[in-house]
Amino acid sequence: MTGIFGLTRRHVLAALLALAAAPVTLAADKLVVVKVLSFSCNVCKASESQDGFIRGALRAHGGEFVPAPIPMSSQNYSRELAYYAARRQGGEIEPKVRASLYQGAQDYGYPLSNDVQVLDWLRFDLDEALDHERLAKELRSPETEAAMKRAVRLALSAGAQSLPTYVLLEGSHIVQTFDPSMAGNPPSLTVLRTQVVQAINERAKR
């Protein structure tokens, strides 16, 4: 389990609060699960194998699953910006970029601490999948910054304490929050997934 604010929780919390300026707006009454994650969190990466069950439960009720990476520092968030910028190139691109950034950060230990390093990694790993010129242009755009800030604001509003955190929303209303601390000791990703799916099904019956 990775603490959302790491070893310097108080300082990073203050930094993230400074980033959380944009409001969160979602379609009224629509069930949405936002998965708050970090690309450096090994539990977040492992939980990817469980997310298909959650996506399936949401689809059955006309809902949506939204990955939402957040930075662990206010000084280094190039990889998160790259994710949100790349996501604007289409839904089929999103899982490829998410998997690539997990891989670069965890499997290869590739330095992803600034814009140049992140763009170089994605060009190397996803040479033909992305419009890299567009990605570089949109990396620091207001729209990209706003998307990341919405994720940070939601994580703070949901009271996320460990990652991954699954936030169940109905419209813009936070219904329930789930994280590994609620899934047994030691935490079980299967238990966590079951809790989220049950909450989706119960909420859909109302």
CORDAGI-V185741 format. One record per backbone hydrogen bond with DSSP energy under -1.0 kcal/mol. CO is the residue of the C=O (numbers start at 1). NH is the residue of the N-H. E is the energy in kcal/mol with one decimal. If there is no record, write none. Layout:
co=CO nh=NH e=E
co=CO nh=NH e=E
//
This chain:
co=2 nh=163 e=-2.4
co=3 nh=6 e=-1.1
co=8 nh=12 e=-2.6
co=9 nh=13 e=-2.7
co=10 nh=14 e=-1.8
co=11 nh=15 e=-1.8
co=12 nh=16 e=-3.1
co=13 nh=17 e=-2.5
co=14 nh=18 e=-1.3
co=16 nh=20 e=-1.3
co=19 nh=21 e=-2.1
co=27 nh=30 e=-1.3
co=30 nh=171 e=-2.4
co=31 nh=64 e=-1.8
co=32 nh=169 e=-3.3
co=33 nh=66 e=-2.9
co=34 nh=167 e=-2.9
co=35 nh=68 e=-3.1
co=36 nh=165 e=-2.0
co=37 nh=70 e=-2.5
co=38 nh=41 e=-1.5
co=41 nh=45 e=-1.8
co=42 nh=46 e=-2.3
co=43 nh=47 e=-2.2
co=45 nh=48 e=-1.2
co=46 nh=49 e=-1.2
co=47 nh=50 e=-1.7
co=50 nh=53 e=-1.2
co=51 nh=55 e=-2.7
co=52 nh=56 e=-2.3
co=53 nh=57 e=-2.0
co=54 nh=58 e=-2.1
co=55 nh=59 e=-2.7
co=56 nh=60 e=-1.9
co=58 nh=61 e=-1.3
co=58 nh=63 e=-3.7
co=59 nh=62 e=-1.6
co=64 nh=33 e=-2.4
co=66 nh=35 e=-2.2
co=68 nh=37 e=-1.4
co=77 nh=81 e=-2.1
co=78 nh=82 e=-2.5
co=79 nh=83 e=-1.9
co=80 nh=84 e=-2.2
co=81 nh=85 e=-2.5
co=82 nh=86 e=-2.7
co=83 nh=87 e=-2.2
co=86 nh=89 e=-2.2
co=87 nh=90 e=-1.5
co=90 nh=93 e=-1.3
co=90 nh=94 e=-1.0
co=93 nh=97 e=-2.2
co=94 nh=98 e=-2.6
co=95 nh=99 e=-2.4
co=96 nh=100 e=-2.1
co=97 nh=101 e=-2.5
co=98 nh=102 e=-2.0
co=99 nh=103 e=-2.4
co=100 nh=104 e=-2.9
co=101 nh=105 e=-2.1
co=102 nh=106 e=-2.9
co=103 nh=108 e=-2.0
co=104 nh=110 e=-2.7
co=114 nh=118 e=-2.2
co=115 nh=119 e=-2.7
co=116 nh=120 e=-2.5
co=117 nh=121 e=-2.3
co=118 nh=122 e=-2.4
co=119 nh=123 e=-2.1
co=120 nh=124 e=-2.1
co=121 nh=125 e=-3.1
co=122 nh=126 e=-2.7
co=126 nh=130 e=-1.2
co=130 nh=132 e=-1.1
co=131 nh=135 e=-2.3
co=132 nh=136 e=-2.3
co=133 nh=137 e=-1.7
co=134 nh=138 e=-2.4
co=135 nh=139 e=-1.1
co=138 nh=141 e=-1.5
co=141 nh=145 e=-2.4
co=142 nh=146 e=-2.4
co=143 nh=147 e=-1.9
co=144 nh=148 e=-1.9
co=145 nh=149 e=-2.3
co=146 nh=150 e=-2.1
co=147 nh=151 e=-1.6
co=148 nh=152 e=-2.2
co=149 nh=153 e=-2.7
co=150 nh=154 e=-2.3
co=151 nh=155 e=-2.4
co=152 nh=156 e=-2.2
co=153 nh=157 e=-2.7
co=154 nh=158 e=-2.6
co=155 nh=160 e=-2.3
co=161 nh=4 e=-1.5
co=163 nh=2 e=-1.1
co=165 nh=36 e=-3.3
co=166 nh=178 e=-2.5
co=167 nh=34 e=-2.6
co=168 nh=175 e=-2.9
co=168 nh=176 e=-1.4
co=169 nh=32 e=-2.5
co=170 nh=173 e=-1.9
co=173 nh=170 e=-2.4
co=176 nh=168 e=-2.9
co=178 nh=166 e=-3.0
co=179 nh=182 e=-2.3
co=180 nh=183 e=-1.8
co=183 nh=188 e=-2.3
co=188 nh=192 e=-2.3
co=189 nh=193 e=-2.7
co=190 nh=194 e=-2.3
co=191 nh=195 e=-2.3
co=192 nh=196 e=-1.9
co=193 nh=197 e=-2.5
co=194 nh=198 e=-2.5
co=195 nh=199 e=-2.0
co=196 nh=200 e=-2.2
co=197 nh=201 e=-2.4
co=198 nh=202 e=-2.6
co=199 nh=203 e=-2.4
co=200 nh=204 e=-2.1
co=203 nh=206 e=-1.2
//
